[in-house]
Amino acid sequence: MPTAATTPQATRERLLECAEELFAAQPYDTVSVRAICAAAGANVAAVHYHFGTKEDLVVALLDDRLVPRWATARATITPESTVPEIVDAVLAPFVGIQSDPLGRAHLHLLARLVADAPETRWPGQGLWTSLAEWSALLPHLDEATARARWALAFDLILAAFGRSDRKPLSDDALAALRGFVVAGLSAPTAPRPRGRTRSRKQPA
């Protein structure tokens, strides 16, 4: 009979803890599935058994470490929230997470995951990545425009907080990021350029 330390759930948690330690100390590309299993004292197939792929393990890790903080911030947003209030709610957990080195490592992992494996399920699927839900918070825009702006906003936020040097954003950089995102989401839809008027003069 397996002990508490050898149950599948315990092995899964140990894999997450060891992966977290390795990703915090080494570049993403140098951390292999084999190294994670070795650090956890697990069979070389353990990651594949519990998660599927290295990317799926990262998603599970970030789901566990980041999503609860996102959910708390998301709950403060209502249909009556203004764009600046919405942006502040989105940025708040990122600001808190970047306050410690391990949190910055998590944000870097998130940025790498989104950039390198866009087909992989994102952490917090349906919480932060449902563009239909986010677009409804911008009633001054049509849905297609709102979706496009939110996609750009999230890409910018991830790039800013998931920097490869893992340094926290300065107050000035954070203020600039907030201002840029607020402006982008608040701006009215630009009028479409009209087509050129055809000259009545026929060519010779």
Beta strands, then each sheet from edge to edge (+ up, - down):
end
